[in-house]
């Protein structure tokens, strides 16, 4: 389930493998796009199909829903 405020983790690989943040915008009535506000202040704009479910890294580089034990 996608919700504003839901915690997500960005897995990018290489030297800076993780970003932590929350979904800051999502309006399903207008589009399936969302915005993540990362802890460092940057933003990620994507589609709901861009967020992976499961363990971080299991589907490669991308944005994942944070599991309770993974949340920042």
PDB file as gemmi writes it, atoms N, CA and C in Angstrom:
CRYST1    1.000    1.000    1.000  90.00  90.00  90.00 P 1                      
ATOM      1  N   UNK A   1       0.829  -1.182   0.000  1.00  0.00           N  
ATOM      2  CA  UNK A   1       0.000   0.000   0.000  1.00  0.00           C  
ATOM      3  C   UNK A   1       0.870   1.240   0.000  1.00  0.00           C  
ATOM      4  N   UNK A   2       0.569   2.150  -0.863  1.00  0.00           N  
ATOM      5  CA  UNK A   2       1.314   3.398  -0.984  1.00  0.00           C  
ATOM      6  C   UNK A   2       0.638   4.462  -0.136  1.00  0.00           C  
ATOM      7  N   UNK A   3       1.410   5.135   0.723  1.00  0.00           N  
ATOM      8  CA  UNK A   3       0.871   6.175   1.574  1.00  0.00           C  
ATOM      9  C   UNK A   3       1.884   7.293   1.723  1.00  0.00           C  
ATOM     10  N   UNK A   4       1.388   8.531   1.796  1.00  0.00           N  
ATOM     11  CA  UNK A   4       2.268   9.640   2.131  1.00  0.00           C  
ATOM     12  C   UNK A   4       2.799   9.385   3.535  1.00  0.00           C  
ATOM     13  N   UNK A   5       4.093   9.541   3.715  1.00  0.00           N  
ATOM     14  CA  UNK A   5       4.742   9.294   4.996  1.00  0.00           C  
ATOM     15  C   UNK A   5       5.345   7.907   5.125  1.00  0.00           C  
ATOM     16  N   UNK A   6       5.038   7.032   4.187  1.00  0.00           N  
ATOM     17  CA  UNK A   6       5.584   5.681   4.251  1.00  0.00           C  
ATOM     18  C   UNK A   6       7.090   5.710   3.996  1.00  0.00           C  
ATOM     19  N   UNK A   7       7.834   4.973   4.797  1.00  0.00           N  
ATOM     20  CA  UNK A   7       9.288   4.965   4.683  1.00  0.00           C  
ATOM     21  C   UNK A   7       9.739   4.077   3.535  1.00  0.00           C  
ATOM     22  N   UNK A   8      10.750   4.565   2.818  1.00  0.00           N  
ATOM     23  CA  UNK A   8      11.326   3.830   1.701  1.00  0.00           C  
ATOM     24  C   UNK A   8      12.847   3.894   1.801  1.00  0.00           C  
ATOM     25  N   UNK A   9      13.499   2.969   1.117  1.00  0.00           N  
ATOM     26  CA  UNK A   9      14.962   2.914   1.063  1.00  0.00           C  
ATOM     27  C   UNK A   9      15.370   2.888  -0.402  1.00  0.00           C  
ATOM     28  N   UNK A  10      16.308   3.753  -0.757  1.00  0.00           N  
ATOM     29  CA  UNK A  10      16.890   3.721  -2.091  1.00  0.00           C  
ATOM     30  C   UNK A  10      18.155   2.890  -2.053  1.00  0.00           C  
ATOM     31  N   UNK A  11      18.232   1.884  -2.908  1.00  0.00           N  
ATOM     32  CA  UNK A  11      19.440   1.058  -2.997  1.00  0.00           C  
ATOM     33  C   UNK A  11      20.102   1.363  -4.324  1.00  0.00           C  
ATOM     34  N   UNK A  12      21.273   1.972  -4.285  1.00  0.00           N  
ATOM     35  CA  UNK A  12      21.940   2.452  -5.500  1.00  0.00           C  
ATOM     36  C   UNK A  12      23.211   1.679  -5.823  1.00  0.00           C  
ATOM     37  N   UNK A  13      23.678   0.829  -4.931  1.00  0.00           N  
ATOM     38  CA  UNK A  13      24.908   0.089  -5.182  1.00  0.00           C  
ATOM     39  C   UNK A  13      26.128   0.986  -5.034  1.00  0.00           C  
ATOM     40  N   UNK A  14      27.285   0.496  -5.395  1.00  0.00           N  
ATOM     41  CA  UNK A  14      28.555   1.233  -5.436  1.00  0.00           C  
ATOM     42  C   UNK A  14      28.931   1.836  -4.078  1.00  0.00           C  
ATOM     43  N   UNK A  15      29.519   3.039  -4.090  1.00  0.00           N  
ATOM     44  CA  UNK A  15      30.094   3.637  -2.894  1.00  0.00           C  
ATOM     45  C   UNK A  15      29.064   4.230  -1.932  1.00  0.00           C  
ATOM     46  N   UNK A  16      27.912   4.647  -2.413  1.00  0.00           N  
ATOM     47  CA  UNK A  16      26.863   5.230  -1.567  1.00  0.00           C  
ATOM     48  C   UNK A  16      25.598   4.415  -1.774  1.00  0.00           C  
ATOM     49  N   UNK A  17      25.565   3.226  -1.178  1.00  0.00           N  
ATOM     50  CA  UNK A  17      24.526   2.276  -1.564  1.00  0.00           C  
ATOM     51  C   UNK A  17      23.112   2.582  -1.091  1.00  0.00           C  
ATOM     52  N   UNK A  18      22.923   3.380  -0.027  1.00  0.00           N  
ATOM     53  CA  UNK A  18      21.577   3.532   0.516  1.00  0.00           C  
ATOM     54  C   UNK A  18      21.178   4.990   0.708  1.00  0.00           C  
ATOM     55  N   UNK A  19      19.905   5.259   0.475  1.00  0.00           N  
ATOM     56  CA  UNK A  19      19.271   6.522   0.835  1.00  0.00           C  
ATOM     57  C   UNK A  19      18.015   6.157   1.607  1.00  0.00           C  
ATOM     58  N   UNK A  20      17.680   6.969   2.580  1.00  0.00           N  
ATOM     59  CA  UNK A  20      16.489   6.720   3.392  1.00  0.00           C  
ATOM     60  C   UNK A  20      15.557   7.913   3.268  1.00  0.00           C  
ATOM     61  N   UNK A  21      14.273   7.639   3.150  1.00  0.00           N  
ATOM     62  CA  UNK A  21      13.329   8.730   3.025  1.00  0.00           C  
ATOM     63  C   UNK A  21      11.896   8.274   3.197  1.00  0.00           C  
ATOM     64  N   UNK A  22      10.981   9.183   2.820  1.00  0.00           N  
ATOM     65  CA  UNK A  22       9.555   8.926   2.934  1.00  0.00           C  
ATOM     66  C   UNK A  22       8.850   9.407   1.681  1.00  0.00           C  
ATOM     67  N   UNK A  23       7.733   8.760   1.373  1.00  0.00           N  
ATOM     68  CA  UNK A  23       6.895   9.243   0.276  1.00  0.00           C  
ATOM     69  C   UNK A  23       6.291  10.566   0.726  1.00  0.00           C  
ATOM     70  N   UNK A  24       6.535  11.635  -0.029  1.00  0.00           N  
ATOM     71  CA  UNK A  24       6.041  12.960   0.356  1.00  0.00           C  
ATOM     72  C   UNK A  24       4.840  13.400  -0.472  1.00  0.00           C  
ATOM     73  N   UNK A  25       4.671  12.820  -1.657  1.00  0.00           N  
ATOM     74  CA  UNK A  25       3.529  13.161  -2.508  1.00  0.00           C  
ATOM     75  C   UNK A  25       3.053  11.916  -3.232  1.00  0.00           C  
ATOM     76  N   UNK A  26       1.757  11.754  -3.275  1.00  0.00           N  
ATOM     77  CA  UNK A  26       1.148  10.693  -4.072  1.00  0.00           C  
ATOM     78  C   UNK A  26      -0.325  10.994  -4.184  1.00  0.00           C  
ATOM     79  N   UNK A  27      -0.794  11.090  -5.404  1.00  0.00           N  
ATOM     80  CA  UNK A  27      -2.206  11.373  -5.629  1.00  0.00           C  
ATOM     81  C   UNK A  27      -2.730  10.385  -6.655  1.00  0.00           C  
ATOM     82  N   UNK A  28      -3.304   9.269  -6.209  1.00  0.00           N  
ATOM     83  CA  UNK A  28      -3.740   8.222  -7.142  1.00  0.00           C  
ATOM     84  C   UNK A  28      -4.874   8.652  -8.059  1.00  0.00           C  
ATOM     85  N   UNK A  29      -5.628   9.686  -7.675  1.00  0.00           N  
ATOM     86  CA  UNK A  29      -6.716  10.139  -8.529  1.00  0.00           C  
ATOM     87  C   UNK A  29      -6.199  10.820  -9.803  1.00  0.00           C  
ATOM     88  N   UNK A  30      -5.023  11.442  -9.724  1.00  0.00           N  
ATOM     89  CA  UNK A  30      -4.478  12.163 -10.875  1.00  0.00           C  
ATOM     90  C   UNK A  30      -3.484  11.338 -11.675  1.00  0.00           C  
ATOM     91  N   UNK A  31      -2.686  10.551 -11.005  1.00  0.00           N  
ATOM     92  CA  UNK A  31      -1.668   9.756 -11.702  1.00  0.00           C  
ATOM     93  C   UNK A  31      -1.126   8.713 -10.742  1.00  0.00           C  
ATOM     94  N   UNK A  32      -0.302   7.854 -11.240  1.00  0.00           N  
ATOM     95  CA  UNK A  32       0.343   6.862 -10.386  1.00  0.00           C  
ATOM     96  C   UNK A  32       1.776   7.291 -10.056  1.00  0.00           C  
ATOM     97  N   UNK A  33       2.034   8.586 -10.102  1.00  0.00           N  
ATOM     98  CA  UNK A  33       3.362   9.101  -9.787  1.00  0.00           C  
ATOM     99  C   UNK A  33       3.465   9.440  -8.309  1.00  0.00           C  
ATOM    100  N   UNK A  34       4.689   9.386  -7.797  1.00  0.00           N  
ATOM    101  CA  UNK A  34       4.945   9.714  -6.402  1.00  0.00           C  
ATOM    102  C   UNK A  34       6.251  10.486  -6.301  1.00  0.00           C  
ATOM    103  N   UNK A  35       6.469  11.092  -5.145  1.00  0.00           N  
ATOM    104  CA  UNK A  35       7.712  11.803  -4.853  1.00  0.00           C  
ATOM    105  C   UNK A  35       8.223  11.295  -3.514  1.00  0.00           C  
ATOM    106  N   UNK A  36       9.522  10.987  -3.467  1.00  0.00           N  
ATOM    107  CA  UNK A  36      10.185  10.612  -2.221  1.00  0.00           C  
ATOM    108  C   UNK A  36      11.058  11.780  -1.791  1.00  0.00           C  
ATOM    109  N   UNK A  37      10.964  12.149  -0.529  1.00  0.00           N  
ATOM    110  CA  UNK A  37      11.855  13.146   0.067  1.00  0.00           C  
ATOM    111  C   UNK A  37      12.904  12.367   0.846  1.00  0.00           C  
ATOM    112  N   UNK A  38      14.160  12.399   0.371  1.00  0.00           N  
ATOM    113  CA  UNK A  38      15.243  11.686   1.035  1.00  0.00           C  
ATOM    114  C   UNK A  38      15.732  12.468   2.246  1.00  0.00           C  
ATOM    115  N   UNK A  39      16.366  11.787   3.178  1.00  0.00           N  
ATOM    116  CA  UNK A  39      16.867  12.418   4.394  1.00  0.00           C  
ATOM    117  C   UNK A  39      17.884  13.516   4.111  1.00  0.00           C  
ATOM    118  N   UNK A  40      18.578  13.444   2.970  1.00  0.00           N  
ATOM    119  CA  UNK A  40      19.571  14.473   2.634  1.00  0.00           C  
ATOM    120  C   UNK A  40      18.941  15.698   1.963  1.00  0.00           C  
ATOM    121  N   UNK A  41      17.601  15.707   1.811  1.00  0.00           N  
ATOM    122  CA  UNK A  41      16.896  16.848   1.234  1.00  0.00           C  
ATOM    123  C   UNK A  41      16.590  16.726  -0.244  1.00  0.00           C  
ATOM    124  N   UNK A  42      17.181  15.770  -0.921  1.00  0.00           N  
ATOM    125  CA  UNK A  42      16.912  15.594  -2.350  1.00  0.00           C  
ATOM    126  C   UNK A  42      15.590  14.856  -2.548  1.00  0.00           C  
ATOM    127  N   UNK A  43      15.088  14.863  -3.781  1.00  0.00           N  
ATOM    128  CA  UNK A  43      13.827  14.221  -4.114  1.00  0.00           C  
ATOM    129  C   UNK A  43      14.005  13.204  -5.229  1.00  0.00           C  
ATOM    130  N   UNK A  44      13.140  12.233  -5.244  1.00  0.00           N  
ATOM    131  CA  UNK A  44      13.073  11.240  -6.310  1.00  0.00           C  
ATOM    132  C   UNK A  44      11.648  11.224  -6.808  1.00  0.00           C  
ATOM    133  N   UNK A  45      11.475  11.379  -8.114  1.00  0.00           N  
ATOM    134  CA  UNK A  45      10.159  11.325  -8.738  1.00  0.00           C  
ATOM    135  C   UNK A  45      10.058  10.025  -9.521  1.00  0.00           C  
ATOM    136  N   UNK A  46       8.978   9.303  -9.306  1.00  0.00           N  
ATOM    137  CA  UNK A  46       8.822   8.031  -9.995  1.00  0.00           C  
ATOM    138  C   UNK A  46       7.362   7.622 -10.120  1.00  0.00           C  
ATOM    139  N   UNK A  47       7.171   6.445 -10.685  1.00  0.00           N  
ATOM    140  CA  UNK A  47       5.833   5.838 -10.803  1.00  0.00           C  
ATOM    141  C   UNK A  47       5.715   4.763  -9.734  1.00  0.00           C  
ATOM    142  N   UNK A  48       4.495   4.447  -9.359  1.00  0.00           N  
ATOM    143  CA  UNK A  48       4.286   3.427  -8.319  1.00  0.00           C  
ATOM    144  C   UNK A  48       4.916   2.104  -8.697  1.00  0.00           C  
ATOM    145  N   UNK A  49       5.004   1.805  -9.972  1.00  0.00           N  
ATOM    146  CA  UNK A  49       5.639   0.551 -10.401  1.00  0.00           C  
ATOM    147  C   UNK A  49       7.157   0.573 -10.189  1.00  0.00           C  
ATOM    148  N   UNK A  50       7.724   1.741  -9.823  1.00  0.00           N  
ATOM    149  CA  UNK A  50       9.160   1.859  -9.576  1.00  0.00           C  
ATOM    150  C   UNK A  50       9.561   1.452  -8.164  1.00  0.00           C  
ATOM    151  N   UNK A  51       8.589   1.202  -7.271  1.00  0.00           N  
ATOM    152  CA  UNK A  51       8.909   0.816  -5.898  1.00  0.00           C  
ATOM    153  C   UNK A  51       8.806  -0.700  -5.787  1.00  0.00           C  
ATOM    154  N   UNK A  52       9.876  -1.295  -5.287  1.00  0.00           N  
ATOM    155  CA  UNK A  52       9.917  -2.746  -5.135  1.00  0.00           C  
ATOM    156  C   UNK A  52       9.425  -3.171  -3.751  1.00  0.00           C  
ATOM    157  N   UNK A  53       8.857  -4.347  -3.685  1.00  0.00           N  
ATOM    158  CA  UNK A  53       8.469  -4.991  -2.428  1.00  0.00           C  
ATOM    159  C   UNK A  53       9.506  -6.069  -2.145  1.00  0.00           C  
ATOM    160  N   UNK A  54       9.754  -6.337  -0.891  1.00  0.00           N  
ATOM    161  CA  UNK A  54      10.703  -7.400  -0.543  1.00  0.00           C  
ATOM    162  C   UNK A  54      11.964  -6.845   0.067  1.00  0.00           C  
ATOM    163  N   UNK A  55      12.937  -7.707   0.250  1.00  0.00           N  
ATOM    164  CA  UNK A  55      14.206  -7.314   0.858  1.00  0.00           C  
ATOM    165  C   UNK A  55      14.960  -6.352  -0.040  1.00  0.00           C  
ATOM    166  N   UNK A  56      15.586  -5.366   0.590  1.00  0.00           N  
ATOM    167  CA  UNK A  56      16.349  -4.367  -0.161  1.00  0.00           C  
ATOM    168  C   UNK A  56      17.441  -5.054  -0.962  1.00  0.00           C  
ATOM    169  N   UNK A  57      17.515  -4.747  -2.241  1.00  0.00           N  
ATOM    170  CA  UNK A  57      18.520  -5.319  -3.121  1.00  0.00           C  
ATOM    171  C   UNK A  57      18.086  -6.572  -3.842  1.00  0.00           C  
ATOM    172  N   UNK A  58      16.934  -7.140  -3.470  1.00  0.00           N  
ATOM    173  CA  UNK A  58      16.519  -8.404  -4.087  1.00  0.00           C  
ATOM    174  C   UNK A  58      16.167  -8.240  -5.564  1.00  0.00           C  
ATOM    175  N   UNK A  59      15.789  -7.041  -5.965  1.00  0.00           N  
ATOM    176  CA  UNK A  59      15.455  -6.790  -7.375  1.00  0.00           C  
ATOM    177  C   UNK A  59      16.459  -5.872  -8.044  1.00  0.00           C  
ATOM    178  N   UNK A  60      17.590  -5.650  -7.394  1.00  0.00           N  
ATOM    179  CA  UNK A  60      18.613  -4.783  -7.961  1.00  0.00           C  
ATOM    180  C   UNK A  60      18.486  -3.351  -7.476  1.00  0.00           C  
ATOM    181  N   UNK A  61      19.098  -2.451  -8.202  1.00  0.00           N  
ATOM    182  CA  UNK A  61      19.104  -1.041  -7.850  1.00  0.00           C  
ATOM    183  C   UNK A  61      17.695  -0.484  -7.967  1.00  0.00           C  
ATOM    184  N   UNK A  62      17.303   0.349  -6.988  1.00  0.00           N  
ATOM    185  CA  UNK A  62      15.984   0.964  -7.039  1.00  0.00           C  
ATOM    186  C   UNK A  62      15.474   1.367  -5.672  1.00  0.00           C  
ATOM    187  N   UNK A  63      14.179   1.688  -5.609  1.00  0.00           N  
ATOM    188  CA  UNK A  63      13.516   2.144  -4.392  1.00  0.00           C  
ATOM    189  C   UNK A  63      12.676   0.994  -3.844  1.00  0.00           C  
ATOM    190  N   UNK A  64      12.782   0.778  -2.542  1.00  0.00           N  
ATOM    191  CA  UNK A  64      12.092  -0.320  -1.872  1.00  0.00           C  
ATOM    192  C   UNK A  64      11.267   0.215  -0.711  1.00  0.00           C  
ATOM    193  N   UNK A  65      10.140  -0.453  -0.439  1.00  0.00           N  
ATOM    194  CA  UNK A  65       9.423  -0.157   0.797  1.00  0.00           C  
ATOM    195  C   UNK A  65      10.285  -0.646   1.945  1.00  0.00           C  
ATOM    196  N   UNK A  66      10.452   0.187   2.975  1.00  0.00           N  
ATOM    197  CA  UNK A  66      11.256  -0.189   4.134  1.00  0.00           C  
ATOM    198  C   UNK A  66      10.498  -1.189   4.987  1.00  0.00           C  
ATOM    199  N   UNK A  67      11.161  -2.247   5.363  1.00  0.00           N  
ATOM    200  CA  UNK A  67      10.627  -3.171   6.345  1.00  0.00           C  
ATOM    201  C   UNK A  67      10.870  -2.563   7.720  1.00  0.00           C  
ATOM    202  N   UNK A  68      10.126  -2.956   8.728  1.00  0.00           N  
ATOM    203  CA  UNK A  68      10.268  -2.370  10.056  1.00  0.00           C  
ATOM    204  C   UNK A  68      11.702  -2.385  10.560  1.00  0.00           C  
ATOM    205  N   UNK A  69      12.422  -3.484  10.352  1.00  0.00           N  
ATOM    206  CA  UNK A  69      13.788  -3.585  10.850  1.00  0.00           C  
ATOM    207  C   UNK A  69      14.790  -2.810   9.997  1.00  0.00           C  
ATOM    208  N   UNK A  70      14.385  -2.356   8.799  1.00  0.00           N  
ATOM    209  CA  UNK A  70      15.292  -1.627   7.910  1.00  0.00           C  
ATOM    210  C   UNK A  70      15.089  -0.120   7.985  1.00  0.00           C  
ATOM    211  N   UNK A  71      13.993   0.318   8.562  1.00  0.00           N  
ATOM    212  CA  UNK A  71      13.654   1.753   8.579  1.00  0.00           C  
ATOM    213  C   UNK A  71      14.722   2.549   9.304  1.00  0.00           C  
ATOM    214  N   UNK A  72      14.980   3.730   8.763  1.00  0.00           N  
ATOM    215  CA  UNK A  72      16.023   4.591   9.364  1.00  0.00           C  
ATOM    216  C   UNK A  72      15.546   5.217  10.658  1.00  0.00           C  
TER     217      UNK A  72                                                      
END                                                                             
